[in-house]
Amino acid sequence: MSELVGKQGEIKIYTTPWCPFCIRAKRLLDNKGAQYEDTNVSTLPSVRAELRQLTGSRTVPQIFINGQSIGGCDELHALDAAGKLDPMLAAVAG
Ligand SMILES: N[C@@H](CCC(=O)N[C@@H](CS)C(=O)NCC(=O)O)C(=O)O
């Protein structure tokens, strides 16, 4: 499995600095006090290509929690609205 996805206990987010969806996703994680590794992929075309292969999506952000692809900002907020994000974050901290 690609190292990009991380593993249990990790949150990885792939972003570009000027992307409002990226800022919004990180704000939600910050508000929840989550620790994450943020990688700016704006100058990393090979990482973007690998993310595209892994997720089937060409947009940023791409978020992985506990080695699982979450999707982007909308999916992160949908998980939160469904009450599923907090347990995932608790598993990271756990
Ligand atoms: N629905 C996505 C939208 C993300 C999105 O549109 N990101 C823009 C940058 S702010 C992007 O990656 N655009 C590049 C593209 O569409 O190829 C999400 O919630 O993450």
The ligand as a Gaussian input file, in Angstrom:
#p B3LYP/6-31G(d) Opt

LIG

0 1
 N      -15.835000      18.488000      -3.529000
 C      -14.434000      18.687000      -3.351000
 C      -14.034000      19.940000      -4.104000
 C      -12.521000      20.187000      -4.055000
 C      -12.049000      21.116000      -5.158000
 O      -12.813000      21.496000      -6.061000
 N      -10.789000      21.477000      -5.070000
 C      -10.196000      22.283000      -6.101000
 C       -9.216000      23.258000      -5.492000
 S       -9.986000      24.372000      -4.303000
 C       -9.396000      21.421000      -7.044000
 O       -8.689000      20.509000      -6.621000
 N       -9.494000      21.683000      -8.343000
 C       -8.690000      20.987000      -9.320000
 C       -9.516000      20.231000     -10.277000
 O      -10.753000      20.267000     -10.178000
 O       -8.902000      19.554000     -11.126000
 C      -14.111000      18.733000      -1.867000
 O      -15.039000      18.923000      -1.068000
 O      -12.952000      18.554000      -1.481000

